[in-house]
Amino acid sequence: MFKIENQDDINARQPMDLRYMKMLRNLLHLISSWPYMLLGEDVKPLPLRGTFYLFVEWAIVLVTGLIYVKTHINKLSFFEMGNTYVTVSLNVVGLQRITIFWFKSYRQAIKEFVLEVHLFHHRHKTEYSEHIYQYIYKICAVFVVAIHAETFFGVLLFNVMPFVNNVRHGMFNEEMPPDRQFEHSINYSLPFNYHTDLVGYIVIAIVNLILSYDCLLAFCGFDLALSVIVFHVWGHLKILDHDLRTFPTPAEMRATRGRPEDEMSYTKEENQRVRAMLKDIIDHHRHIMHFMTQASDAFGPMLCVYYMFHQVSGCILLLECSKMDPESIGRYAALTVTLNQLLVQLSVIVELLGTQSETLKDAVYSMPWECMDTSNRRTVLFLLYNVQEPIRLKPMGVVTVGVTTMASILKTSFSYFMFLRTFS
């Protein structure tokens, strides 16, 4: 049995009193993407951190990045331009994510999650509900801390590698190599020199550090929000599965054993109790389905853009790594591993829903339906029909995402990589 150890969390009176929920809120607050007003929280927005300001900022970065690609595409090789292609793709994803807060579907999904769906509101219903709540609490507490660490080290690694390469190439010596330029984590088309001028390099290096941190906040912040939501919905499915599999038989309902007649059928009064229990189960399942529809509407466009980004960036990064020289490996290997890790991480988490909801079919059929009256049997049949379709995230209401989608993307990327290695 998992137990909450943090004293503040033990004394929590609502979900937002939990430490990991505060950390999630603070992460999204840095990019003004937490619906404070809907949740009745009086928090002042951070200066120059509004979504509109960030959208304009990143749009300018995207335009200058595209101009850089246009002006250098015939001057530099594809291998030299690879980093810019990836950062432009990252910028597109960041722009899309910063607009998520503008849509009512996202704000309503977060509101319903915090005020209704969060397992904190359901933990006291049964002993098993408390057990699942404690289990999900542990997962979320560890996962949220891990994502925060991932954000910090991801930004550090993304910006340190160009600096290390500049040091290795002697760019900070009194006399810089005449045939080299400063390497940057992000490149733009700007009206001043920042590739050979030290002051220009320092200014852009600081700007890149801030921009890359904001971009990773958009990546990790929304991934984290979706992951926490999925963990709790998965917990609801576990509770629902348990309620179905432990549905009391006539003997269990009467607390008697050993007599054959006890297992035959429910009495009229017991069938009324069974009807109420079935209603609670159906309402629970309907609530989960309704919320997942909301979550799909809220996060669907994000997932579509996200998977397209991984398809494009995966091919580009593996192409860069295909040179297999120390410079390419040092510059792109870590970024390739990090982005693929994010893809695998989110896909596996999302897949939890489909895997767990598949078990509901057997759970419904395992109920003692043969002991019920005709009306309750029809209700069980209705429930059995409803659980036939697994509960999954469906971006844009069209296609499901999960491990299969992830495997397809990785397979395509690695096939492209092997093709390039064959002809290199």
C-alpha positions, 0 to 999 in steps of 0.5 A: 500500500502506497502512502503519502509522505509529504505532510502538506499533501496529507493535509490537502483539502483540494487537488490544488493543495497537492505539491505536484499539482502546484508544480504543474500549475507553476510550470504552465503559469510561466507561459500563462497557460493555466486557467486561474479565473475558471478555477477561482484563483486570484493570481496576477499574470507575469509581466511579458509572459502573456500568451499573445506576447509569447506568440508575437515573440516566437512568430518573429523568431520563426520569420527570421529563422525562415529568412535565414534558411532562405538566404543560406540554403545555397551557401551551406550544406544540408548537414550544416543547415540541419540544426536550423531546420530542427529549430524552425520545426520546434518553433512551429510546435511552440507557436501552436502550443502557445495558442492552446490556452486561447481555446475554450475546450482546453480551459474547460478540460483543465477545469473539469479535471481539477474540480471533478475528475481528479481522484482526490474527489473520489478517494473516499468512496471505497478502500480500493479507490483510496489505494488507487489514489495513493498509487496515482499520487506516487506516480504523478509526484515522481513524474512531475519532478522528473519533467522539471529536471528534464526541462532544466537539463534539456535547456542546459544541454541544448545551449551548452553543446554549441558553447563547447564546440566554440571553445574546442574550435578556439573561437574565444582565443585572442585571434579567432580562426579565420575560417570559422564562425560562432556556433549558435543553438538557434540561428536567425537573419539579423541586421548585425553580425553575431557569427564572428563578433564576440559581443553579438555572440554573447547577446544572441547566446543569452537570447537563445537561452531564454527562447529555448527555455520558453520553447521547452516549457511549452513542450514539457508543460503541456505534455505534463498536463496531458500525462497527469490527466491520463494517469488519473483517467487510468486510475478511474478505469482501474476503479471501474474495472475493480467495481465490475469484477467485485460486483456482489453475488446474491450470496455476498449481498446476503453475507451467507455462504454454502447454500445453493439457493443463495447463488440462484438469483437476487430478490426483488429488493436486491435487484433494486440495489443492483439497479442503483449500483449499475446506475453508478457504474454506468454514470462513472463510465459515461463521465469518463467517456465525456471527459475524454472527449473534452480532452481529445478536443483540447489536446487533439491539435497539439498531438497532431502537430507533435507527431508530424514534428517528430516524423520530420525532425526524426528524419533530419536528426538521424540524417545529421547523425549518419555522418558518424563523425565526433562533431555530428555525434556530439552536436546531434546525438543528445538532441535526437535521444531527447526528442525520441524519449519525449515521443516514447514517453508520451505515447506509452502514457497515452497507450495506458488508456486503451490497454486498461479500457480493453479489460472492461469487456471481460469485467462486464461479462464477469458480473453475475448478470445471470442472477439479475432480473430482466430489466437489470440484464438489459442494463448490463447488456447496454453497459457491455455494448458501451465498453466495446470501444476502448477509451483512447485519445482521438486527435481531431476525432479522427485517429487514435494515438499511442504506441502504434503511432510512435512505432510507425514514426520511429520505423520510418525514421530508422528506415530512412537512416539505414537508407542513407547509410547504405548510399553514403 
